[in-house]
Amino acid sequence: MTDGSIEAVRRKTRLRLTFTGVHLLLYFSFTLNWTAWGTVLGDRLGATQVTGSLLMFVLLVCIFIVLETIFLVISQRSER
């Protein structure tokens, strides 16, 4: 491998590790549901049957999809 391709692999690895770290932080934020800080998440939102925990779960899934899309776009741009 040439120096340029090794550097490209290192850059992509650093980017992946950064995105993975953000994913893990967001994923473990869901543990708030089982702590004293997350008691509010167990309550229903208004007159609906939706709880804060369910809303948080759906939002986290959407955020994960957006983060992966951003990673793929940045990854493709850096390959050019």
N, CA, C and O atoms as a GROMACS GRO file, in nm:
protein
  320
    1MET      N    1   0.084  -0.118   0.000
    1MET     CA    2   0.000   0.000   0.000
    1MET      C    3   0.089   0.124   0.000
    1MET      O    4   0.195   0.128   0.061
    2THR      N    5   0.042   0.223  -0.068
    2THR     CA    6   0.116   0.349  -0.073
    2THR      C    7   0.084   0.432   0.049
    2THR      O    8  -0.012   0.406   0.122
    3ASP      N    9   0.166   0.534   0.071
    3ASP     CA   10   0.144   0.622   0.187
    3ASP      C   11   0.008   0.692   0.179
    3ASP      O   12  -0.057   0.713   0.281
    4GLY      N   13  -0.032   0.729   0.058
    4GLY     CA   14  -0.162   0.796   0.041
    4GLY      C   15  -0.279   0.707   0.076
    4GLY      O   16  -0.376   0.752   0.137
    5SER      N   17  -0.271   0.580   0.038
    5SER     CA   18  -0.382   0.490   0.067
    5SER      C   19  -0.384   0.452   0.215
    5SER      O   20  -0.491   0.431   0.273
    6ILE      N   21  -0.266   0.442   0.277
    6ILE     CA   22  -0.261   0.414   0.421
    6ILE      C   23  -0.322   0.530   0.498
    6ILE      O   24  -0.396   0.510   0.594
    7GLU      N   25  -0.289   0.651   0.457
    7GLU     CA   26  -0.347   0.769   0.524
    7GLU      C   27  -0.498   0.775   0.504
    7GLU      O   28  -0.570   0.816   0.594
    8ALA      N   29  -0.545   0.736   0.386
    8ALA     CA   30  -0.689   0.735   0.361
    8ALA      C   31  -0.760   0.634   0.451
    8ALA      O   32  -0.869   0.662   0.501
    9VAL      N   33  -0.698   0.519   0.471
    9VAL     CA   34  -0.755   0.418   0.561
    9VAL      C   35  -0.756   0.470   0.704
    9VAL      O   36  -0.854   0.450   0.776
   10ARG      N   37  -0.649   0.535   0.744
   10ARG     CA   38  -0.644   0.591   0.880
   10ARG      C   39  -0.749   0.699   0.900
   10ARG      O   40  -0.814   0.704   1.005
   11ARG      N   41  -0.766   0.784   0.800
   11ARG     CA   42  -0.866   0.891   0.808
   11ARG      C   43  -1.006   0.832   0.820
   11ARG      O   44  -1.087   0.878   0.901
   12LYS      N   45  -1.034   0.731   0.739
   12LYS     CA   46  -1.166   0.668   0.742
   12LYS      C   47  -1.189   0.594   0.875
   12LYS      O   48  -1.300   0.594   0.928
   13THR      N   49  -1.083   0.533   0.929
   13THR     CA   50  -1.094   0.465   1.057
   13THR      C   51  -1.121   0.564   1.170
   13THR      O   52  -1.203   0.538   1.257
   14ARG      N   53  -1.052   0.677   1.168
   14ARG     CA   54  -1.078   0.781   1.271
   14ARG      C   55  -1.220   0.833   1.261
   14ARG      O   56  -1.287   0.854   1.362
   15LEU      N   57  -1.266   0.853   1.138
   15LEU     CA   58  -1.403   0.900   1.119
   15LEU      C   59  -1.503   0.797   1.170
   15LEU      O   60  -1.600   0.833   1.236
   16ARG      N   61  -1.480   0.669   1.139
   16ARG     CA   62  -1.570   0.564   1.184
   16ARG      C   63  -1.571   0.556   1.336
   16ARG      O   64  -1.677   0.541   1.397
   17LEU      N   65  -1.454   0.566   1.399
   17LEU     CA   66  -1.448   0.560   1.545
   17LEU      C   67  -1.521   0.679   1.608
   17LEU      O   68  -1.587   0.663   1.711
   18THR      N   69  -1.510   0.796   1.547
   18THR     CA   70  -1.582   0.913   1.598
   18THR      C   71  -1.733   0.890   1.591
   18THR      O   72  -1.805   0.913   1.688
   19PHE      N   73  -1.779   0.844   1.476
   19PHE     CA   74  -1.923   0.819   1.461
   19PHE      C   75  -1.970   0.706   1.553
   19PHE      O   76  -2.080   0.712   1.606
   20THR      N   77  -1.887   0.605   1.572
   20THR     CA   78  -1.923   0.496   1.663
   20THR      C   79  -1.932   0.546   1.806
   20THR      O   80  -2.020   0.504   1.881
   21GLY      N   81  -1.841   0.635   1.845
   21GLY     CA   82  -1.847   0.693   1.979
   21GLY      C   83  -1.975   0.772   2.002
   21GLY      O   84  -2.036   0.762   2.109
   22VAL      N   85  -2.014   0.849   1.903
   22VAL     CA   86  -2.140   0.925   1.913
   22VAL      C   87  -2.258   0.828   1.922
   22VAL      O   88  -2.350   0.850   2.000
   23HIS      N   89  -2.255   0.722   1.842
   23HIS     CA   90  -2.361   0.622   1.847
   23HIS      C   91  -2.371   0.560   1.987
   23HIS      O   92  -2.480   0.545   2.041
   24LEU      N   93  -2.257   0.524   2.043
   24LEU     CA   94  -2.258   0.462   2.175
   24LEU      C   95  -2.310   0.557   2.282
   24LEU      O   96  -2.387   0.516   2.369
   25LEU      N   97  -2.270   0.682   2.276
   25LEU     CA   98  -2.321   0.780   2.373
   25LEU      C   99  -2.472   0.793   2.364
   25LEU      O  100  -2.542   0.794   2.465
   26LEU      N  101  -2.522   0.802   2.241
   26LEU     CA  102  -2.667   0.813   2.223
   26LEU      C  103  -2.737   0.684   2.264
   26LEU      O  104  -2.844   0.688   2.326
   27TYR      N  105  -2.678   0.571   2.231
   27TYR     CA  106  -2.738   0.443   2.266
   27TYR      C  107  -2.748   0.426   2.418
   27TYR      O  108  -2.851   0.384   2.470
   28PHE      N  109  -2.639   0.461   2.488
   28PHE     CA  110  -2.642   0.447   2.633
   28PHE      C  111  -2.725   0.555   2.700
   28PHE      O  112  -2.757   0.543   2.819
   29SER      N  113  -2.760   0.660   2.628
   29SER     CA  114  -2.850   0.760   2.687
   29SER      C  115  -2.988   0.698   2.712
   29SER      O  116  -3.065   0.749   2.794
   30PHE      N  117  -3.018   0.590   2.642
   30PHE     CA  118  -3.146   0.523   2.663
   30PHE      C  119  -3.155   0.460   2.802
   30PHE      O  120  -3.264   0.433   2.851
   31THR      N  121  -3.040   0.438   2.866
   31THR     CA  122  -3.042   0.383   3.002
   31THR      C  123  -3.100   0.483   3.103
   31THR      O  124  -3.126   0.448   3.217
   32LEU      N  125  -3.120   0.607   3.060
   32LEU     CA  126  -3.185   0.704   3.148
   32LEU      C  127  -3.323   0.655   3.191
   32LEU      O  128  -3.373   0.695   3.296
   33ASN      N  129  -3.384   0.569   3.110
   33ASN     CA  130  -3.516   0.517   3.143
   33ASN      C  131  -3.517   0.440   3.275
   33ASN      O  132  -3.623   0.428   3.337
   34TRP      N  133  -3.404   0.390   3.317
   34TRP     CA  134  -3.398   0.310   3.439
   34TRP      C  135  -3.329   0.383   3.553
   34TRP      O  136  -3.292   0.320   3.653
   35THR      N  137  -3.312   0.513   3.541
   35THR     CA  138  -3.251   0.592   3.648
   35THR      C  139  -3.352   0.693   3.702
   35THR      O  140  -3.461   0.710   3.648
   36ALA      N  141  -3.313   0.758   3.808
   36ALA     CA  142  -3.400   0.860   3.866
   36ALA      C  143  -3.419   0.978   3.771
   36ALA      O  144  -3.524   1.042   3.772
   37TRP      N  145  -3.318   1.007   3.689
   37TRP     CA  146  -3.328   1.118   3.594
   37TRP      C  147  -3.430   1.089   3.485
   37TRP      O  148  -3.485   1.181   3.425
   38GLY      N  149  -3.456   0.961   3.459
   38GLY     CA  150  -3.546   0.926   3.350
   38GLY      C  151  -3.688   0.896   3.391
   38GLY      O  152  -3.765   0.844   3.311
   39THR      N  153  -3.725   0.929   3.513
   39THR     CA  154  -3.862   0.901   3.556
   39THR      C  155  -3.964   0.977   3.472
   39THR      O  156  -4.077   0.931   3.453
   40VAL      N  157  -3.926   1.093   3.422
   40VAL     CA  158  -4.016   1.172   3.338
   40VAL      C  159  -4.045   1.098   3.207
   40VAL      O  160  -4.154   1.112   3.151
   41LEU      N  161  -3.948   1.020   3.159
   41LEU     CA  162  -3.965   0.949   3.034
   41LEU      C  163  -4.072   0.840   3.041
   41LEU      O  164  -4.125   0.798   2.938
   42GLY      N  165  -4.104   0.794   3.159
   42GLY     CA  166  -4.205   0.690   3.175
   42GLY      C  167  -4.347   0.743   3.168
   42GLY      O  168  -4.441   0.665   3.156
   43ASP      N  169  -4.364   0.873   3.176
   43ASP     CA  170  -4.497   0.933   3.173
   43ASP      C  171  -4.549   0.943   3.031
   43ASP      O  172  -4.473   0.951   2.934
   44ARG      N  173  -4.682   0.942   3.021
   44ARG     CA  174  -4.745   0.959   2.889
   44ARG      C  175  -4.736   1.104   2.846
   44ARG      O  176  -4.733   1.196   2.928
   45LEU      N  177  -4.730   1.122   2.715
   45LEU     CA  178  -4.722   1.256   2.659
   45LEU      C  179  -4.862   1.307   2.628
   45LEU      O  180  -4.926   1.261   2.532
   46GLY      N  181  -4.908   1.399   2.706
   46GLY     CA  182  -5.041   1.455   2.686
   46GLY      C  183  -5.149   1.350   2.702
   46GLY      O  184  -5.144   1.269   2.795
   47ALA      N  185  -5.246   1.350   2.612
   47ALA     CA  186  -5.358   1.256   2.619
   47ALA      C  187  -5.333   1.132   2.535
   47ALA      O  188  -5.424   1.051   2.516
   48THR      N  189  -5.212   1.116   2.484
   48THR     CA  190  -5.181   1.001   2.398
   48THR      C  191  -5.136   0.882   2.480
   48THR      O  192  -5.116   0.892   2.601
   49GLN      N  193  -5.120   0.768   2.414
   49GLN     CA  194  -5.068   0.649   2.480
   49GLN      C  195  -4.916   0.639   2.465
   49GLN      O  196  -4.854   0.544   2.513
   50VAL      N  197  -4.856   0.737   2.399
   50VAL     CA  198  -4.712   0.737   2.376
   50VAL      C  199  -4.640   0.786   2.501
   50VAL      O  200  -4.676   0.889   2.558
   51THR      N  201  -4.538   0.710   2.541
   51THR     CA  202  -4.458   0.753   2.656
   51THR      C  203  -4.331   0.823   2.606
   51THR      O  204  -4.296   0.815   2.489
   52GLY      N  205  -4.266   0.889   2.698
   52GLY     CA  206  -4.140   0.955   2.664
   52GLY      C  207  -4.034   0.855   2.622
   52GLY      O  208  -3.952   0.885   2.535
   53SER      N  209  -4.036   0.736   2.682
   53SER     CA  210  -3.939   0.632   2.646
   53SER      C  211  -3.957   0.588   2.502
   53SER      O  212  -3.860   0.572   2.428
   54LEU      N  213  -4.080   0.568   2.462
   54LEU     CA  214  -4.107   0.526   2.324
   54LEU      C  215  -4.065   0.635   2.226
   54LEU      O  216  -4.004   0.606   2.123
   55LEU      N  217  -4.097   0.758   2.257
   55LEU     CA  218  -4.058   0.870   2.172
   55LEU      C  219  -3.906   0.880   2.162
   55LEU      O  220  -3.851   0.904   2.054
   56MET      N  221  -3.838   0.862   2.274
   56MET     CA  222  -3.692   0.867   2.275
   56MET      C  223  -3.635   0.755   2.188
   56MET      O  224  -3.540   0.778   2.112
   57PHE      N  225  -3.692   0.636   2.197
   57PHE     CA  226  -3.645   0.523   2.117
   57PHE      C  227  -3.659   0.552   1.968
   57PHE      O  228  -3.566   0.529   1.890
   58VAL      N  229  -3.775   0.602   1.928
   58VAL     CA  230  -3.799   0.633   1.786
   58VAL      C  231  -3.704   0.742   1.739
   58VAL      O  232  -3.649   0.733   1.629
   59LEU      N  233  -3.686   0.845   1.819
   59LEU     CA  234  -3.594   0.953   1.782
   59LEU      C  235  -3.450   0.905   1.771
   59LEU      O  236  -3.376   0.948   1.682
   60LEU      N  237  -3.410   0.815   1.861
   60LEU     CA  238  -3.274   0.762   1.853
   60LEU      C  239  -3.252   0.681   1.726
   60LEU      O  240  -3.148   0.692   1.662
   61VAL      N  241  -3.350   0.600   1.688
   61VAL     CA  242  -3.339   0.524   1.563
   61VAL      C  243  -3.325   0.619   1.445
   61VAL      O  244  -3.242   0.597   1.357
   62CYS      N  245  -3.407   0.723   1.442
   62CYS     CA  246  -3.398   0.821   1.332
   62CYS      C  247  -3.263   0.892   1.331
   62CYS      O  248  -3.206   0.914   1.225
   63ILE      N  249  -3.213   0.928   1.448
   63ILE     CA  250  -3.082   0.993   1.458
   63ILE      C  251  -2.972   0.900   1.410
   63ILE      O  252  -2.880   0.943   1.342
   64PHE      N  253  -2.981   0.770   1.446
   64PHE     CA  254  -2.880   0.674   1.401
   64PHE      C  255  -2.879   0.664   1.249
   64PHE      O  256  -2.772   0.657   1.188
   65ILE      N  257  -2.996   0.662   1.188
   65ILE     CA  258  -3.004   0.655   1.042
   65ILE      C  259  -2.942   0.780   0.978
   65ILE      O  260  -2.869   0.770   0.880
   66VAL      N  261  -2.973   0.896   1.034
   66VAL     CA  262  -2.917   1.021   0.981
   66VAL      C  263  -2.764   1.023   0.998
   66VAL      O  264  -2.693   1.064   0.906
   67LEU      N  265  -2.714   0.978   1.113
   67LEU     CA  266  -2.570   0.976   1.135
   67LEU      C  267  -2.500   0.882   1.037
   67LEU      O  268  -2.393   0.916   0.986
   68GLU      N  269  -2.559   0.767   1.010
   68GLU     CA  270  -2.498   0.674   0.914
   68GLU      C  271  -2.498   0.734   0.774
   68GLU      O  272  -2.402   0.716   0.698
   69THR      N  273  -2.605   0.804   0.739
   69THR     CA  274  -2.611   0.870   0.609
   69THR      C  275  -2.503   0.977   0.597
   69THR      O  276  -2.435   0.987   0.495
   70ILE      N  277  -2.486   1.055   0.702
   70ILE     CA  278  -2.382   1.158   0.704
   70ILE      C  279  -2.245   1.093   0.690
   70ILE      O  280  -2.160   1.141   0.615
   71PHE      N  281  -2.222   0.982   0.762
   71PHE     CA  282  -2.094   0.913   0.752
   71PHE      C  283  -2.069   0.866   0.609
   71PHE      O  284  -1.958   0.882   0.557
   72LEU      N  285  -2.169   0.808   0.545
   72LEU     CA  286  -2.152   0.759   0.408
   72LEU      C  287  -2.124   0.872   0.311
   72LEU      O  288  -2.041   0.857   0.221
   73VAL      N  289  -2.191   0.985   0.328
   73VAL     CA  290  -2.168   1.100   0.239
   73VAL      C  291  -2.026   1.152   0.257
   73VAL      O  292  -1.956   1.177   0.159
   74ILE      N  293  -1.983   1.169   0.382
   74ILE     CA  294  -1.848   1.218   0.408
   74ILE      C  295  -1.745   1.118   0.356
   74ILE      O  296  -1.642   1.156   0.300
   75SER      N  297  -1.773   0.990   0.374
   75SER     CA  298  -1.682   0.885   0.329
   75SER      C  299  -1.666   0.886   0.177
   75SER      O  300  -1.555   0.873   0.126
   76GLN      N  301  -1.776   0.902   0.106
   76GLN     CA  302  -1.770   0.904  -0.040
   76GLN      C  303  -1.697   1.028  -0.090
   76GLN      O  304  -1.623   1.021  -0.188
   77ARG      N  305  -1.717   1.141  -0.024
   77ARG     CA  306  -1.649   1.265  -0.066
   77ARG      C  307  -1.499   1.254  -0.046
   77ARG      O  308  -1.421   1.305  -0.126
   78SER      N  309  -1.458   1.188   0.062
   78SER     CA  310  -1.315   1.179   0.088
   78SER      C  311  -1.245   1.080  -0.005
   78SER      O  312  -1.124   1.087  -0.023
   79GLU      N  313  -1.321   0.987  -0.064
   79GLU     CA  314  -1.264   0.892  -0.158
   79GLU      C  315  -1.236   0.955  -0.293
   79GLU      O  316  -1.152   0.904  -0.368
   80ARG      N  317  -1.303   1.063  -0.327
   80ARG     CA  318  -1.285   1.128  -0.457
   80ARG      C  319  -1.156   1.199  -0.469
   80ARG      O  320  -1.127   1.259  -0.573
   0.00000   0.00000   0.00000
